[in-house]
Amino acid sequence: MNKDIRLHGHIDDRIEYYAIVAGEDAHRRYFFNAAESNGAQLRFFSPGNEFVIGRGGISHAGNGGSFCEHMFGVDQPMADLAKGDVINRLVVYGARSGDEGGTLHFSEQTSGELGFDKVFFDGNAVANYFFFLASKRLGASLRQQQTAIVRAVGKALKRSPAVGAHDENTLIDEVLGLLNDPGALFFLFKLVNIHHREYYDTFRSLYFASKKISDEDFAGLSAIAERHNIDRYQQERIRIDVMYKHPANRRIVDEYKNILIGCHLKGEISALENARLTRLKTLSVRNKIPGALFYALDDMLKKDKKIGGTEEHESIAETRQILEGLFLREREIESAIDREDMVRLLFAKKRASEVRDHTFEEILLDASKGCDERIRDGADMALLEGFSHIITYFDRFDATSQAVSQLAFMETVRISEEMIRSLLGNRSAFEELRPGLFTEIFIDGILENKYLGRYGRRKVTALVAGLRLIEENRLTVAALLDELLAIDREERLAIALLNHVRDRIRNFYSNYATRDDQATMKREVTEDLRKRKIITDSIPSRLFDETIVTIKKEAVYLHNLLPQIIGKKDSALREDFLENSGLDRFYVEELEREYFELNRLDLEQLYQIRKGLS
């Protein structure tokens, strides 16, 4: 059974020490002395080994080394980073890396000195351990002893949580247990920087309370640093280490680190991995995790790594990273889809629909399969709920987009109370995500569309205003339906009227400029439309007059402007007419097609003019 003897004291008001000698017969050994010569205070020894704690630092000879908990953000050997379970820094006296494979070579020169400032600069800012071992099983030469120590306890010292927990009892049991030498003695020394510990503990207490530091609290921290003359570098590394150790932060940062390590080993970051990294950074902002926790990892592991695969549009990349975030829950990372995420997904879906990018649907399908597989394997049902939430909004998007587009561009759309109520419910859902979102996604683009006709514009404008008034209880669904149906009836009549008047002008009226000619034509067309049961009453004068004006514009375009446009390939003249005439583009393009077919012209020439190519 292991026994130990412990000494505890202070070198000065800054450095505290703990000295432990452990082994089955440690109480029977003479292993230290105290002296004031050469400034030394305490000397610990065994045959061939020595460790001295002086006023300005430490000196050592023999076997052993030092170890401490890695502080997050401090450079670590790539071999340690790649092994996720390596959490401690281990330095073995006289050791050096011999080749690219990381093989260690040992020297007989193991003695050295370290000032306290360097101890806490190179190692942990708060606490560092030093050690040596007395055991006949280690070998005769120092090279043999150091090799045996690394093989026996090196792996454990680099991975033991007891180091960061300052659990010396567990450390003693681990080391002596691995040596398997009843006569072995373990000499363990802990040096603590009292000033750094005060700053560390104060910052930890404040940060863990609310994950933020108020101006008043920061002023208190600054006062501690100034009183103890703690330099800015040590302050920064202490703060970063504390922030990393907050459980909510650590889960996200560790996942980020693990992905980066895998990418580093491959030499490339795939689109999927880049999406996960981006999502984790997004979650870090949402969870108030400082960006500084990622900077060091990016510098060490992400720098100069190319993104694999073809370059993706920003909206597709965003879709990947948001949907990949769903699966982070399995790592106990809170990654629920919030309103901002949902808005970004909807705009990504909108763009994918506009440019017919099937990648969006492929990503969605992959996410759906991933959810099904994980639920089948026992994942939390919250994963499915999160994905279902997204699909519900996508279904709303499809239904709303289809209804609004049909209303805007189709002349035979069926307008019903059911359609309006569905749009009303969907509008409310989108507005909950962000005020004005319904108009941003479904209305603004349509109103800017050059192919939107005047009746389509009237219907869309009436719809938007009506839905808002219904929500404000200033209009009923039935009243909005009546308004939209009235516009629809007028549109149908205008189309029928234009066709009939155009036919009559072509067949019976060479000149329709006088009011008498137009009055006669109106009577004849009215009678014809009544027989066809298109109308039951008279034709509104306004509508008939607009039809005459439209036909006159058509004649000017076909007989005067279009021949010039074709001859000169003048796209600007065509565009000017379309912008100022008020005629629907669909209607004008149909006239152009008829003109080209009638005159046996090459339609490819027309397409080039429309594209603005000379």
C-alpha positions as CSV (number, residue, x, y, z in Angstrom):
1,M,0.0,0.0,0.0
2,N,1.4,3.4,-1.0
3,K,2.3,5.9,1.7
4,D,3.3,9.5,1.1
5,I,4.9,12.4,2.9
6,R,3.9,15.9,1.9
7,L,5.4,19.4,2.3
8,H,3.5,22.5,1.6
9,G,4.7,26.1,1.8
10,H,5.5,29.4,0.0
11,I,8.6,30.6,-1.7
12,D,7.3,34.2,-1.5
13,D,4.0,35.9,-1.8
14,R,3.7,34.7,-5.5
15,I,4.9,31.1,-5.6
16,E,3.3,28.2,-3.6
17,Y,4.7,24.7,-3.6
18,Y,3.6,21.2,-2.8
19,A,6.2,18.5,-2.5
20,I,5.1,14.8,-2.2
21,V,7.2,11.7,-2.0
22,A,5.1,8.5,-2.4
23,G,5.8,4.8,-2.2
24,E,5.4,1.8,0.1
25,D,8.3,2.8,2.3
26,A,8.5,6.5,1.6
27,H,8.2,7.2,5.4
28,R,11.5,5.4,5.9
29,R,13.6,7.3,3.4
30,Y,15.5,10.5,3.8
31,F,14.8,12.6,0.8
32,F,15.1,16.3,1.4
33,N,16.9,19.1,3.2
34,A,16.4,22.8,3.6
35,A,19.2,25.3,3.2
36,E,19.8,29.0,2.5
37,S,23.1,28.7,0.7
38,N,23.1,30.0,-2.9
39,G,19.5,31.1,-2.4
40,A,18.2,27.5,-2.3
41,Q,15.3,26.8,0.0
42,L,14.4,23.1,-0.5
43,R,16.3,20.3,-2.1
44,F,14.8,16.9,-2.8
45,F,16.9,14.0,-3.9
46,S,17.3,10.3,-4.4
47,P,20.3,8.4,-5.8
48,G,21.1,10.2,-9.1
49,N,18.2,12.6,-8.9
50,E,17.7,16.1,-7.5
51,F,15.1,18.8,-7.6
52,V,15.7,22.2,-6.0
53,I,13.1,24.9,-5.4
54,G,15.0,28.2,-5.0
55,R,13.9,31.8,-4.6
56,G,13.9,32.6,-8.3
57,G,13.1,29.2,-9.9
58,I,13.9,25.6,-9.9
59,S,16.8,23.4,-10.9
60,H,16.8,19.7,-11.7
61,A,19.2,16.8,-12.4
62,G,18.6,13.1,-13.1
63,N,15.5,11.6,-14.6
64,G,11.9,12.8,-14.8
65,G,10.4,15.9,-16.3
66,S,7.4,18.2,-16.0
67,F,3.7,18.1,-16.9
68,C,0.7,20.3,-16.7
69,E,-2.8,20.7,-18.1
70,H,-2.8,22.1,-21.7
71,M,-4.2,25.7,-21.7
72,F,-6.6,26.1,-24.6
73,G,-5.4,28.2,-27.4
74,V,-1.7,27.6,-26.7
75,D,0.3,25.9,-29.4
76,Q,0.3,22.1,-29.1
77,P,2.3,19.5,-31.0
78,M,0.2,18.3,-34.0
79,A,0.5,14.7,-32.7
80,D,-1.1,15.8,-29.5
81,L,-3.9,17.7,-31.2
82,A,-4.7,14.8,-33.5
83,K,-5.2,12.6,-30.5
84,G,-8.4,14.0,-28.9
85,D,-7.7,12.4,-25.5
86,V,-4.3,14.1,-25.0
87,I,-5.1,16.9,-22.5
88,N,-1.8,17.5,-20.8
89,R,1.6,18.8,-21.7
90,L,4.5,16.4,-20.9
91,V,8.2,17.4,-21.0
92,V,10.8,14.7,-20.4
93,Y,14.3,15.9,-19.6
94,G,16.8,15.3,-22.4
95,A,14.2,14.2,-24.9
96,R,14.0,15.4,-28.5
97,S,12.0,14.4,-31.6
98,G,14.2,12.5,-34.0
99,D,12.2,12.2,-37.2
100,E,8.8,13.1,-38.9
101,G,7.2,10.1,-37.2
102,G,7.7,11.7,-33.8
103,T,10.1,9.1,-32.4
104,L,11.9,10.4,-29.3
105,H,15.6,10.3,-28.7
106,F,17.1,10.8,-25.2
107,S,20.3,12.4,-24.1
108,E,22.3,11.8,-21.0
109,Q,22.2,15.6,-20.5
110,T,19.1,16.0,-18.4
111,S,20.0,18.7,-15.9
112,G,18.8,22.3,-16.2
113,E,17.3,25.4,-14.6
114,L,14.1,27.3,-15.0
115,G,13.0,30.7,-13.6
116,F,9.5,30.8,-12.3
117,D,8.4,33.3,-15.0
118,K,9.4,30.8,-17.7
119,V,7.8,27.9,-15.8
120,F,4.4,29.6,-16.0
121,F,4.9,31.0,-19.4
122,D,5.9,27.8,-21.2
123,G,3.6,25.6,-19.1
124,N,0.3,26.3,-17.4
125,A,-0.3,29.8,-16.2
126,V,-1.6,28.6,-12.8
127,A,-0.1,25.2,-11.8
128,N,2.7,23.0,-13.1
129,Y,4.0,19.6,-11.9
130,F,7.6,18.4,-11.9
131,F,8.6,14.8,-11.0
132,F,11.4,12.2,-10.9
133,L,11.3,8.5,-10.0
134,A,13.5,6.2,-7.9
135,S,13.3,2.7,-9.2
136,K,15.8,0.0,-9.9
137,R,13.7,-1.3,-12.8
138,L,14.2,1.9,-14.8
139,G,17.8,1.0,-15.9
140,A,21.3,2.2,-15.2
141,S,21.8,5.1,-17.6
142,L,19.7,8.3,-17.7
143,R,18.9,7.5,-21.3
144,Q,17.5,4.1,-20.3
145,Q,15.6,5.6,-17.3
146,Q,13.9,8.3,-19.4
147,T,13.0,5.8,-22.1
148,A,11.5,3.5,-19.5
149,I,9.6,6.4,-17.8
150,V,8.0,7.5,-21.1
151,R,7.0,3.9,-22.0
152,A,5.6,3.2,-18.5
153,V,3.8,6.4,-17.6
154,G,4.1,8.9,-20.5
155,K,0.7,8.0,-22.0
156,A,-1.1,8.2,-18.7
157,L,0.4,11.5,-17.8
158,K,-0.6,13.1,-21.1
159,R,-4.2,11.8,-20.7
160,S,-5.0,11.8,-17.0
161,P,-7.8,14.2,-15.9
162,A,-6.3,14.1,-12.5
163,V,-3.7,16.7,-13.7
164,G,-6.2,19.4,-14.4
165,A,-8.3,18.4,-11.3
166,H,-5.1,18.7,-9.1
167,D,-5.9,15.3,-7.8
168,E,-2.5,14.2,-6.6
169,N,-3.8,11.0,-4.9
170,T,-5.0,9.7,-8.2
171,L,-1.8,10.7,-9.9
172,I,0.2,8.8,-7.4
173,D,-1.9,5.7,-7.7
174,E,-1.7,5.9,-11.6
175,V,2.0,6.3,-11.8
176,L,3.1,3.8,-9.1
177,G,0.5,1.3,-10.4
178,L,2.0,1.5,-13.9
179,L,5.6,1.1,-12.6
180,N,4.7,-2.1,-10.8
181,D,7.7,-1.8,-8.6
182,P,7.0,-2.1,-4.8
183,G,10.3,-0.4,-4.0
184,A,9.7,2.6,-6.3
185,L,9.4,6.2,-5.0
186,F,7.4,8.9,-6.9
187,F,8.7,12.4,-6.3
188,L,6.0,14.9,-7.3
189,F,6.2,18.7,-7.0
190,K,3.5,21.2,-7.8
191,L,4.2,24.9,-8.2
192,V,1.3,27.3,-8.1
193,N,1.4,31.0,-9.2
194,I,-0.8,32.5,-6.5
195,H,-1.4,35.8,-8.4
196,H,-2.4,34.0,-11.6
197,R,-4.7,31.7,-9.6
198,E,-6.5,34.7,-8.0
199,Y,-7.1,36.1,-11.5
200,Y,-8.1,32.7,-12.8
201,D,-10.6,31.9,-10.0
202,T,-12.1,35.4,-10.1
203,F,-12.6,35.4,-13.8
204,R,-14.0,31.8,-13.7
205,S,-16.5,32.7,-11.0
206,L,-17.8,35.8,-12.9
207,Y,-17.9,34.1,-16.3
208,F,-19.5,30.9,-15.2
209,A,-22.3,32.9,-13.5
210,S,-23.6,34.5,-16.7
211,K,-21.2,33.8,-19.6
212,K,-20.4,37.5,-19.7
213,I,-18.3,40.1,-17.9
214,S,-19.7,43.4,-17.1
215,D,-17.7,46.6,-17.3
216,E,-17.6,46.8,-13.5
217,D,-16.4,43.2,-13.2
218,F,-13.7,43.7,-15.8
219,A,-12.5,46.7,-13.9
220,G,-12.1,44.5,-10.9
221,L,-10.1,42.0,-12.9
222,S,-7.9,44.7,-14.3
223,A,-7.2,45.9,-10.7
224,I,-6.1,42.3,-9.8
225,A,-3.8,42.2,-12.9
226,E,-2.4,45.6,-12.1
227,R,-1.8,44.8,-8.4
228,H,0.0,41.6,-9.2
229,N,1.7,42.9,-12.4
230,I,0.2,40.1,-14.6
231,D,1.1,40.7,-18.2
232,R,-1.5,40.9,-21.0
233,Y,-0.5,37.6,-22.5
234,Q,-1.1,35.7,-19.3
235,Q,-4.4,37.5,-18.7
236,E,-5.6,36.6,-22.2
237,R,-4.6,32.9,-22.1
238,I,-6.3,32.6,-18.7
239,R,-9.5,34.1,-19.9
240,I,-9.5,31.9,-23.1
241,D,-8.9,28.8,-21.0
242,V,-11.7,29.6,-18.6
243,M,-14.2,30.4,-21.4
244,Y,-13.3,27.1,-23.2
245,K,-13.9,25.1,-20.0
246,H,-17.5,26.3,-19.7
247,P,-19.5,23.1,-20.6
248,A,-21.7,24.8,-23.2
249,N,-18.6,26.3,-24.9
250,R,-16.5,23.2,-24.7
251,R,-18.9,20.9,-26.5
252,I,-19.0,23.2,-29.5
253,V,-15.3,24.1,-29.6
254,D,-14.3,20.4,-29.2
255,E,-16.6,19.4,-32.1
256,Y,-15.0,22.2,-34.2
257,K,-11.6,21.0,-33.3
258,N,-12.3,17.4,-34.0
259,I,-13.6,18.2,-37.5
260,L,-10.6,20.4,-38.2
261,I,-8.2,17.7,-37.0
262,G,-9.8,15.2,-39.4
263,C,-9.5,17.7,-42.3
264,H,-5.9,18.5,-41.4
265,L,-5.0,14.8,-41.6
266,K,-6.7,14.5,-45.0
267,G,-5.2,17.8,-46.2
268,E,-8.6,19.0,-47.5
269,I,-11.9,20.3,-46.1
270,S,-14.9,18.9,-47.9
271,A,-18.0,20.9,-48.6
272,L,-19.9,18.9,-45.9
273,E,-17.2,19.5,-43.3
274,N,-17.0,23.2,-44.2
275,A,-20.7,23.4,-43.6
276,R,-20.4,21.8,-40.2
277,L,-17.6,24.2,-39.3
278,T,-19.6,27.2,-40.4
279,R,-22.6,25.9,-38.5
280,L,-20.6,25.6,-35.3
281,K,-19.3,29.1,-35.6
282,T,-22.9,30.3,-36.1
283,L,-23.9,28.5,-33.0
284,S,-21.0,30.0,-31.1
285,V,-22.2,33.5,-31.9
286,R,-25.7,32.5,-30.8
287,N,-24.4,31.1,-27.6
288,K,-22.1,34.1,-26.9
289,I,-18.9,32.0,-27.3
290,P,-16.0,34.3,-28.1
291,G,-14.5,34.0,-31.5
292,A,-11.0,33.9,-29.9
293,L,-11.7,30.2,-29.1
294,F,-11.6,29.4,-32.8
295,Y,-8.8,31.7,-34.0
296,A,-6.0,29.5,-32.6
297,L,-7.6,26.3,-34.0
298,D,-8.0,28.0,-37.4
299,D,-4.4,29.1,-37.4
300,M,-3.0,25.7,-36.5
301,L,-5.4,23.5,-38.5
302,K,-7.4,25.3,-41.1
303,K,-4.8,27.6,-42.6
304,D,-3.9,26.8,-46.3
305,K,-6.5,24.0,-46.5
306,K,-8.6,24.1,-49.7
307,I,-12.3,23.4,-49.8
308,G,-12.9,20.2,-51.7
309,G,-15.5,19.8,-54.5
310,T,-17.0,22.5,-56.8
311,E,-17.6,26.0,-55.5
312,E,-21.1,26.4,-54.2
313,H,-23.4,29.4,-54.1
314,E,-23.6,31.0,-50.7
315,S,-27.2,30.0,-50.3
316,I,-26.4,26.3,-50.9
317,A,-23.5,26.4,-48.5
318,E,-25.8,28.0,-45.9
319,T,-28.4,25.3,-46.4
320,R,-25.7,22.6,-45.8
321,Q,-24.5,24.2,-42.6
322,I,-27.9,24.8,-41.1
323,L,-29.2,21.3,-41.9
324,E,-25.9,19.7,-40.7
325,G,-26.5,21.5,-37.4
326,L,-29.5,19.3,-36.8
327,F,-27.2,16.3,-36.2
328,L,-25.0,18.1,-33.7
329,R,-27.6,17.4,-31.1
330,E,-26.2,13.9,-30.8
331,R,-23.1,15.5,-29.4
332,E,-25.2,17.4,-26.8
333,I,-24.7,20.6,-28.7
334,E,-27.8,22.9,-28.6
335,S,-28.3,23.5,-32.3
336,A,-32.1,24.0,-32.7
337,I,-33.2,25.8,-35.9
338,D,-34.1,29.3,-34.8
339,R,-36.1,32.0,-36.7
340,E,-33.0,33.5,-38.4
341,D,-31.9,30.0,-39.6
342,M,-35.4,29.4,-41.0
343,V,-35.4,32.7,-42.8
344,R,-32.0,31.9,-44.4
345,L,-33.3,28.5,-45.5
346,L,-36.4,30.0,-47.1
347,F,-34.4,32.5,-49.1
348,A,-32.1,29.6,-50.1
349,K,-35.1,27.7,-51.3
350,K,-36.4,30.7,-53.1
351,R,-33.1,31.1,-55.0
352,A,-32.9,27.4,-55.8
353,S,-36.4,27.6,-57.3
354,E,-35.6,30.7,-59.3
355,V,-32.4,29.3,-60.9
356,R,-33.6,25.6,-60.9
357,D,-30.7,24.5,-58.7
358,H,-31.5,20.9,-57.8
359,T,-28.6,20.8,-55.3
360,F,-30.9,22.3,-52.7
361,E,-33.4,19.4,-53.0
362,E,-30.5,16.9,-52.9
363,I,-29.2,18.4,-49.6
364,L,-32.7,18.2,-48.2
365,L,-33.1,14.6,-49.3
366,D,-29.8,13.7,-47.7
367,A,-30.8,15.4,-44.5
368,S,-34.1,13.5,-44.5
369,K,-32.3,10.2,-45.0
370,G,-29.9,11.1,-42.2
371,C,-32.8,11.8,-39.8
372,D,-34.5,8.6,-40.7
373,E,-31.4,6.5,-40.1
374,R,-30.6,8.2,-36.8
375,I,-34.1,7.9,-35.5
376,R,-34.1,4.2,-36.5
377,D,-30.8,3.8,-34.5
378,G,-32.3,5.3,-31.4
379,A,-31.6,9.1,-31.7
380,D,-33.7,11.6,-29.8
381,M,-37.0,12.3,-31.4
382,A,-36.2,16.0,-31.1
383,L,-34.1,15.5,-34.2
384,L,-37.2,14.5,-36.2
385,E,-39.2,17.3,-34.7
386,G,-36.6,19.8,-35.8
387,F,-36.5,18.5,-39.4
388,S,-40.4,18.4,-39.5
389,H,-40.4,22.0,-38.5
390,I,-38.3,22.9,-41.5
391,I,-40.4,20.8,-43.9
392,T,-43.6,22.4,-42.6
393,Y,-42.3,25.8,-43.6
394,F,-41.1,24.5,-47.0
395,D,-44.6,23.2,-47.6
396,R,-46.0,26.6,-46.7
397,F,-43.5,28.2,-49.1
398,D,-44.4,25.9,-52.0
399,A,-48.2,26.5,-51.5
400,T,-47.8,30.2,-51.1
401,S,-45.4,30.6,-54.0
402,Q,-47.7,28.7,-56.3
403,A,-50.9,30.6,-55.3
404,V,-49.3,34.0,-55.7
405,S,-47.6,33.2,-59.0
406,Q,-50.8,31.8,-60.4
407,L,-52.7,34.9,-59.3
408,A,-50.1,37.1,-60.9
409,F,-49.5,35.4,-64.2
410,M,-52.4,33.1,-65.0
411,E,-55.6,34.4,-66.6
412,T,-57.7,31.3,-65.7
413,V,-56.7,30.8,-62.0
414,R,-59.5,29.8,-59.7
415,I,-59.8,32.3,-56.9
416,S,-61.6,30.9,-53.9
417,E,-62.2,31.6,-50.2
418,E,-60.1,28.5,-49.4
419,M,-57.1,30.0,-51.3
420,I,-57.4,33.3,-49.4
421,R,-57.6,31.6,-46.0
422,S,-54.6,29.4,-46.8
423,L,-52.6,32.5,-47.9
424,L,-53.7,34.3,-44.7
425,G,-52.5,31.4,-42.5
426,N,-49.2,31.1,-44.3
427,R,-48.7,34.9,-44.3
428,S,-49.1,34.9,-40.5
429,A,-46.6,32.0,-40.1
430,F,-44.0,33.9,-42.2
431,E,-44.5,37.1,-40.4
432,E,-43.9,35.4,-37.1
433,L,-40.4,34.5,-38.4
434,R,-39.7,38.1,-39.3
435,P,-42.1,41.1,-39.9
436,G,-42.3,41.8,-43.6
437,L,-41.0,38.4,-44.7
438,F,-44.1,37.5,-46.6
439,T,-43.7,40.5,-48.9
440,E,-39.9,40.0,-49.2
441,I,-40.2,36.4,-50.3
442,F,-43.4,36.3,-52.4
443,I,-44.4,39.8,-53.4
444,D,-41.4,42.1,-54.1
445,G,-39.9,39.9,-56.8
446,I,-43.2,39.5,-58.6
447,L,-43.9,43.2,-58.6
448,E,-40.4,43.8,-60.1
449,N,-41.0,41.1,-62.8
450,K,-41.1,42.7,-66.2
451,Y,-43.6,40.1,-67.4
452,L,-46.2,41.0,-64.8
453,G,-49.2,42.4,-66.6
454,R,-51.4,45.2,-65.3
455,Y,-54.2,42.9,-64.2
456,G,-51.8,40.6,-62.5
457,R,-50.3,43.6,-60.7
458,R,-53.8,44.7,-59.6
459,K,-54.6,41.3,-58.2
460,V,-51.3,40.9,-56.3
461,T,-51.6,44.5,-54.9
462,A,-55.2,43.9,-53.8
463,L,-54.2,40.6,-52.2
464,V,-51.4,42.1,-50.2
465,A,-53.5,45.0,-49.0
466,G,-56.5,42.8,-48.3
467,L,-54.6,40.2,-46.2
468,R,-53.2,43.0,-44.1
469,L,-56.6,44.5,-43.6
470,I,-58.1,41.1,-42.6
471,E,-55.5,40.7,-40.0
472,E,-56.3,44.1,-38.7
473,N,-60.0,43.2,-38.6
474,R,-60.8,45.9,-41.1
475,L,-61.9,43.6,-44.0
476,T,-63.5,40.2,-44.3
477,V,-62.3,37.2,-46.4
478,A,-65.5,37.4,-48.4
479,A,-64.9,41.1,-49.2
480,L,-61.4,40.4,-50.5
481,L,-62.7,37.5,-52.5
482,D,-65.3,39.7,-54.2
483,E,-62.6,42.3,-55.0
484,L,-60.3,39.7,-56.6
485,L,-63.1,38.1,-58.5
486,A,-64.1,41.5,-59.9
487,I,-60.6,42.1,-61.1
488,D,-60.5,38.6,-62.6
489,R,-63.9,39.2,-64.4
490,E,-62.6,42.4,-65.8
491,E,-59.4,40.8,-67.0
492,R,-61.4,38.0,-68.8
493,L,-63.6,40.6,-70.4
494,A,-60.6,42.7,-71.5
495,I,-59.0,39.7,-73.2
496,A,-62.2,38.8,-75.0
497,L,-62.8,42.4,-76.0
498,L,-59.3,42.8,-77.4
499,N,-59.6,39.7,-79.5
500,H,-63.1,40.7,-80.9
501,V,-62.2,44.3,-81.6
502,R,-58.9,43.3,-83.3
503,D,-60.8,40.8,-85.5
504,R,-63.4,43.3,-86.5
505,I,-60.8,45.9,-87.3
506,R,-58.9,43.4,-89.5
507,N,-62.0,42.2,-91.3
508,F,-64.5,45.2,-91.4
509,Y,-62.9,48.5,-90.4
510,S,-60.0,49.9,-92.3
511,N,-60.4,53.2,-90.4
512,Y,-61.7,53.3,-86.7
513,A,-60.3,56.7,-85.7
514,T,-63.7,58.5,-85.6
515,R,-66.0,58.4,-82.7
516,D,-68.8,57.2,-84.9
517,D,-66.8,54.3,-86.2
518,Q,-65.9,53.3,-82.7
519,A,-69.5,53.7,-81.4
520,T,-70.7,51.4,-84.2
521,M,-68.0,48.9,-83.5
522,K,-68.8,49.0,-79.8
523,R,-72.5,48.1,-80.5
524,E,-71.6,45.3,-82.8
525,V,-69.0,43.8,-80.4
526,T,-71.4,44.2,-77.4
527,E,-74.1,42.2,-79.3
528,D,-71.6,39.5,-80.3
529,L,-70.3,39.1,-76.7
530,R,-73.9,38.9,-75.4
531,K,-74.7,36.1,-77.9
532,R,-71.6,34.3,-76.7
533,K,-72.8,34.9,-73.1
534,I,-69.5,36.5,-72.2
535,I,-71.4,39.6,-70.9
536,T,-75.0,40.2,-69.9
537,D,-74.9,44.0,-69.8
538,S,-73.1,46.7,-71.8
539,I,-69.3,47.0,-72.2
540,P,-67.9,49.6,-69.8
541,S,-66.8,52.6,-71.9
542,R,-63.4,52.8,-70.1
543,L,-62.6,49.3,-71.0
544,F,-63.6,49.7,-74.6
545,D,-61.5,52.9,-74.9
546,E,-58.5,51.2,-73.4
547,T,-58.9,48.4,-75.9
548,I,-58.8,50.9,-78.8
549,V,-55.7,52.5,-77.4
550,T,-54.0,49.2,-77.1
551,I,-54.8,48.3,-80.7
552,K,-53.4,51.6,-81.9
553,K,-50.2,51.1,-79.9
554,E,-50.0,47.6,-81.4
555,A,-50.3,49.1,-84.9
556,V,-47.6,51.7,-84.2
557,Y,-45.3,49.0,-83.0
558,L,-45.9,46.5,-85.8
559,H,-45.8,49.0,-88.7
560,N,-43.3,51.6,-87.5
561,L,-41.1,50.5,-84.7
562,L,-40.6,46.8,-85.1
563,P,-39.2,47.1,-88.7
564,Q,-36.7,49.6,-87.4
565,I,-35.8,47.4,-84.5
566,I,-35.2,44.4,-86.8
567,G,-33.3,46.4,-89.3
568,K,-31.0,48.1,-86.8
569,K,-31.1,45.3,-84.2
570,D,-32.0,48.1,-81.8
571,S,-32.8,46.4,-78.5
572,A,-32.8,49.7,-76.7
573,L,-35.7,51.0,-78.9
574,R,-37.7,47.9,-78.2
575,E,-37.0,48.1,-74.5
576,D,-38.0,51.8,-74.4
577,F,-41.4,50.9,-76.1
578,L,-42.1,48.1,-73.6
579,E,-41.3,50.3,-70.7
580,N,-43.5,53.2,-71.8
581,S,-46.3,51.7,-73.7
582,G,-48.0,49.9,-70.8
583,L,-48.5,46.8,-73.0
584,D,-47.9,43.4,-71.4
585,R,-44.6,41.8,-72.5
586,F,-46.3,38.4,-73.1
587,Y,-48.7,40.2,-75.4
588,V,-46.0,42.1,-77.3
589,E,-43.8,39.0,-77.6
590,E,-46.8,37.1,-79.2
591,L,-47.2,40.0,-81.7
592,E,-43.6,39.8,-82.6
593,R,-43.7,36.0,-83.1
594,E,-46.7,36.4,-85.4
595,Y,-45.0,39.2,-87.3
596,F,-41.9,37.1,-87.9
597,E,-43.9,34.0,-89.0
598,L,-46.1,36.1,-91.3
599,N,-43.0,37.7,-92.9
600,R,-41.0,34.4,-92.9
601,L,-38.2,36.0,-90.8
602,D,-35.6,34.0,-88.8
603,L,-36.9,33.7,-85.2
604,E,-33.3,33.4,-84.0
605,Q,-32.8,37.0,-85.0
606,L,-35.7,38.0,-82.7
607,Y,-34.2,36.0,-79.8
608,Q,-30.9,37.8,-80.2
609,I,-32.7,41.2,-80.2
610,R,-34.6,40.3,-77.0
611,K,-31.3,39.3,-75.4
612,G,-29.8,42.7,-76.3
613,L,-27.2,41.1,-78.7
614,S,-26.3,42.9,-81.8
